[in-house]
């Protein structure tokens, strides 16, 4: 009985084509489509991996350049020349003391800051502003 029903399924035809052949063609088409989708996804992932690898290489190159620049900027000879240009000098040994002797140190003379005179046309506007506030 079961063999006959299975045989009828295999023999069942739609417009001259067996039903089982239609099912087989649909299954093959589904497998081909799924392989195509998987291959396209793998290609996208491969392109993204390549892009990330290029970014990593560029960043590594930037890191190398920045390290070389930092090494150049931190050269003792260059820093010494800059400090001489800014009139900086090492701290003298007599200026180095313990914590207890800090209050006894002689204060260093610091020149007062230079104040420049305001421009001639700026002075009247400054004088007008306080009078305008008083009038309010």
C-alpha positions as CSV (number, residue, x, y, z in Angstrom):
1,X,0.0,0.0,0.0
2,X,2.8,2.4,0.9
3,X,4.8,1.4,-2.1
4,X,1.8,2.2,-4.4
5,X,1.3,5.6,-2.9
6,X,5.0,6.4,-3.3
7,X,4.9,5.1,-6.8
8,X,1.9,7.3,-7.5
9,X,3.8,10.3,-6.2
10,X,6.7,9.6,-8.5
11,X,4.3,9.0,-11.5
12,X,2.1,12.0,-10.8
13,X,2.6,14.4,-13.8
14,X,1.7,18.0,-14.4
15,X,1.5,18.8,-18.1
16,X,3.8,16.0,-18.9
17,X,6.5,16.7,-16.2
18,X,6.7,14.5,-13.2
19,X,6.1,16.2,-9.9
20,X,9.3,14.8,-8.4
21,X,11.3,16.4,-11.2
22,X,9.7,19.8,-10.5
23,X,10.7,19.4,-6.8
24,X,14.2,18.4,-7.8
25,X,14.6,21.5,-10.1
26,X,13.3,23.8,-7.3
27,X,15.8,22.3,-4.8
28,X,18.7,22.6,-7.2
29,X,17.7,26.3,-7.9
30,X,17.5,27.0,-4.2
31,X,20.9,25.5,-3.6
32,X,22.4,27.5,-6.5
33,X,20.9,30.7,-5.1
34,X,22.1,30.0,-1.6
35,X,25.6,29.3,-2.9
36,X,25.5,32.6,-4.9
37,X,24.4,34.5,-1.8
38,X,27.1,32.9,0.4
39,X,29.7,33.7,-2.2
40,X,28.6,37.3,-2.5
41,X,28.7,37.7,1.3
42,X,32.2,36.2,1.4
43,X,33.3,38.7,-1.3
44,X,31.9,41.6,0.7
45,X,33.7,40.3,3.9
46,X,36.9,39.9,1.9
47,X,36.7,43.4,0.6
48,X,36.0,44.7,4.1
49,X,39.0,42.8,5.5
50,X,41.2,44.2,2.8
51,X,40.0,47.7,3.6
52,X,40.7,47.2,7.3
53,X,44.2,45.8,6.6
54,X,45.0,48.9,4.4
55,X,43.8,51.1,7.3
56,X,46.0,49.2,9.8
57,X,49.0,49.6,7.5
58,X,48.3,53.3,7.1
59,X,47.9,53.8,10.8
60,X,51.1,51.8,11.4
61,X,52.9,54.1,9.0
62,X,51.5,57.2,10.8
63,X,52.7,55.7,14.1
64,X,56.2,55.3,12.7
65,X,56.2,58.8,11.4
66,X,55.0,60.3,14.7
67,X,57.6,58.3,16.7
68,X,60.3,59.5,14.3
69,X,59.0,63.1,14.7
70,X,58.9,62.8,18.5
71,X,62.5,61.4,18.5
72,X,63.6,64.3,16.4
73,X,61.9,66.9,18.6
74,X,63.3,65.3,21.8
75,X,66.9,65.4,20.7
76,X,69.0,66.9,23.6
77,X,71.0,69.1,21.3
78,X,67.8,70.7,19.8
79,X,66.3,71.2,23.3
80,X,69.5,72.8,24.5
81,X,69.6,75.2,21.6
82,X,65.9,76.1,22.2
83,X,66.5,76.7,25.9
84,X,69.5,78.9,25.1
85,X,67.3,80.8,22.7
86,X,64.7,81.3,25.4
87,X,67.5,82.4,27.8
88,X,66.8,79.4,30.1
89,X,69.6,78.1,32.3
90,X,70.0,75.2,34.6
91,X,69.1,75.7,38.2
92,X,72.1,76.8,40.2
93,X,73.2,74.5,43.0
94,X,72.8,77.2,45.7
95,X,69.1,77.5,44.7
96,X,68.5,73.8,45.5
97,X,67.7,73.4,49.2
98,X,65.7,71.2,51.5
99,X,62.1,71.8,52.5
100,X,63.1,73.4,55.8
101,X,65.2,76.1,54.1
102,X,62.6,77.2,51.6
103,X,61.4,80.2,53.7
104,X,65.0,81.4,54.1
105,X,65.6,81.7,50.3
106,X,66.1,85.2,49.0
107,X,63.2,86.1,46.7
108,X,64.1,86.4,43.0
109,X,63.6,89.9,41.5
110,X,60.8,89.7,39.0
111,X,60.4,92.8,36.8
112,X,56.9,94.3,36.9
113,X,54.7,93.5,33.8
114,X,54.8,96.1,31.1
115,X,51.5,97.9,30.6
116,X,50.9,99.5,27.2
117,X,48.9,102.7,27.0
118,X,45.5,102.4,25.3
119,X,45.1,103.9,21.9
120,X,43.9,107.5,21.7
121,X,40.6,106.7,20.1
122,X,39.8,104.0,22.6
123,X,40.0,106.3,25.6
124,X,36.9,108.4,24.9
125,X,34.8,105.3,24.3
126,X,35.9,104.0,27.7
127,X,34.9,107.3,29.3
128,X,31.5,107.3,27.6
129,X,30.6,103.8,28.7
130,X,30.6,104.6,32.5
131,X,28.5,107.7,32.0
132,X,26.0,105.8,29.9
133,X,25.6,103.3,32.7
134,X,25.1,106.0,35.3
135,X,22.4,107.6,33.2
136,X,20.4,104.4,33.1
